[in-house]
Amino acid sequence: MNEYLTQEKSIYIQISEMIENDILRDILMEEEKVPSTNDLARLYSINPATAAKGINLLVDSGILYKKRGIGMFVMTGAKELIRKRRKEAFYETYIKSLLTEATSLGISKEELIALIRREDA
Amino acid sequence: MNSKTLACNGIVKTYGKKEVLHNIDLSIEPSKIYGLIGRNGAGKTTLLSIMTAQNPASHGTVTYDGMPVWENQTALDHICFSRELNPLIGWGSNNLKAKDYLKTAAIYYPNWDQTLADRLIKDFELDVKKRVCKMSKGMMSMVTIIIALASKADITILDEPVAGLDVVTRDLFYKELLDDYAQTGRTFVISTHIIEEAADLFEETIILKDGSLLLKENTQELLERAFHISGKAEDVDAVCAGLLTHHTENIGRSKGVTVLLEPGQTLPGNADVSIQPVSLQNLFVALCGRES
């Protein structure tokens, strides 16, 4: 949750990804309350409406749920769900750009696989 | 929480023969934080002073909850305009000690929160025994911030509140602002030149250019339709065909432009150009800077 914000992505997307990261790393546990939009707004010096947009993204995707009058909580199974979705997106987000860079450097697929297999990597 | 709108209808301001504000229609809706940005001389302070009845408009009206604000104490009780203090003025109210200056301010605002004012004086480590005119620019900014926050006015307007403040104090101000906003949900309008760090605070951004309203839009939505496109000049031109481009820069065969997509417009996904998001500051430079 204490990562810096960058300019490469919309702020609300970064907020939702940071909460997901915290769930993956057991900083936020399932059925635990997540910081309120006002807490997040204050931490990052952002408008609460933007923080709320990030939270709502996670509610829509079934990662968080709302307990009325109390706040937002991590859904049971959220960690597994995030893993599954990120695995599905892994090719698009990581492999594609890896291959593009490898191609422009003239690294063959065999060399690339050898690099991945390297012990110290 | 208040639910009333401050509205400018066809505001024109002329000084002698020079028209400095051209037909401005603007409505400040309740419970939002607005950022007002514009270059020096764009008319920001003039507009803010007209909106708060400290300066008469040449044409047009300003209303709060439907009633004109001019000479209307009922409306003005809900509005605080914390002006930038001028270090060159050494007489009048500027000659007061800061604590007396704040006491005077307290009389003007019916919802004045002295406890908050006292706490802010402590947090900012402001020497209130000092005369306002003897203060540094940053200390003057602290005084204007304390007045704005402690006024607890439904509509609070700050004109360059962070000018001269160091980065730690600026951060403190942003956090105090958000705390207050979380508690009261009142409306803030903040003009600033330090766009980069304040951009994310603004639910809506208002850009004033040469005395006209260039745009007023939800900040995130505005940034989602702004892109910087760069690459080989022909490729960039092909991608931008039919789009309005801003701030073109060329170096050798390379070209960079900023585009603001209109509804229905899209960028092709497969072109061999770099497409990057644009920060509010860069977008502002693209829209209001000089074309090279």
Interface residues (C-beta under 8 A of the other chain):
Chain A: L5 Q7 E8 K9 S10 I11 Y12 N38 A41 R42 Y44 S45 I46 N47 P48 A49 T50 K53
Chain B: I33 D171 Y174 K175 L178 D179 Y181 A182 E197 D200 L201 F202 E203 T219 Q220 L223 E224 Q276 P277 S279
